[in-house]
Each structure stands twice: as C-alpha cells, then as structure tokens.
Amino acid sequence: MNSLGGSGVPVGALSFGAAGIGNLYTEVTDEQAYEAVGAAWTSGIRYFDTAPHYGLGLSERRLGAALRGLPRAEYTVSTKVGRLLEAVETGGDDLADGFAVPVTHRRVWDFSADGVRRGLEASLERLGLDRVDVVYLHDPDDHAG
C-alpha cells in the first residue's frame, strides 16, 4: 500500500470510483451496487472515491451501506466538496447531468469555508461515517470566478 503524497493516507494502485453505483448513465439496483463494492473488496481494493454529485447523493449512500460492517481501519474513502445538494420538488430525471436518478435535489456551487463544512457534514451523514480520509474540491476549474 502506498501513501497519498506525504499525508500517510493509504492508497493502493487501484481505487473504486463510485460514480457507477450512483447510476452514472444507467440505473443499477442497490444489490448490484453492493455486489460491485464487494467484488472490489474481494479483489483487494481498499480505496473508494465518491461525491455528492454522483446520483444526487445516491453514490455516497450506497457506498456507505456497502462498506458498513467492514473494518474501518482497512479502507480509505474520499469524497468531494464544492457542490451542495438542496432539496427540490421538480420531478423529472437527472440524465442531463449524466445520472439515471429522479431529480430530488439541485446542485449548488459553494466553495466557501461554510459551504465546504456543510458539504462535508452532509456527505458524512449520507455515507454513515464519522470521517473520510480525503476531501477533494469537485471540478473547481469549472467554477472560476
């Protein structure tokens, strides 16, 4: 296992990108999502990356559920901040943003200190974790201002 830069955060040669379990381009069931994470685990993958953007929080909820019960000290989780999810009642789907999920939230750009804290807190709640190991700014180059 390698470390991420000089941080001491353990990462392997491969990671599991969890956009797919957030219904990226096509719907997958909860069972398929859990099986995918389980197959990654069985294959030795211990670094899992997700984001609120992926399926309007679905990826984080599914990843957290799939990891529940596994030894927390044995895996690394990263998520992203910069897009807050605000509940809406518009209906329709999120395919315009690439995810086969109903529109239940809208993404709101917020890279402020408060926005980062609120985004991380919401991610931890969706994941069901008390911490993540790495937090990235999600697509900051798309939000130059």
Beta strands, then each sheet from edge to edge (+ up, - down):
strand 1: 2-3
strand 2: 10-11
strand 3: 16-17
strand 4: 47-49
strand 5: 76-81
strand 6: 83-87
strand 7: 93-94
strand 8: 99-102
strand 9: 105-109
strand 10: 134-137
sheet 1: 1+ 2-
sheet 2: 3+ 4+ 5+ 10+
sheet 3: 6+ 9-
sheet 4: 7+ 8-
end
